[in-house]
């Protein structure tokens, strides 16, 4: 089973992406701007932080870059 569903519902006027990462196993959705994910330091958010930052590397490279991106990744 896939672990997270990554959605970027919008990119703000300054070009920063708002990212929703839903943990499909427990049903919690983390909603932060990309810069806020980088600042997460709590033990319970380390896994989602690593997932999002790894996927953002691909998004910035143009793999999924589109404001309507909705992609399930695990």
Secondary structure, 3 states (H helix, E strand, C coil): CCCEEEEEEEECCCCCEEEEEEECCCCCEEEEEHHHHHHCCCHHHHHHHHHHHHHHHHHHCCCCCCCCCEEEEC
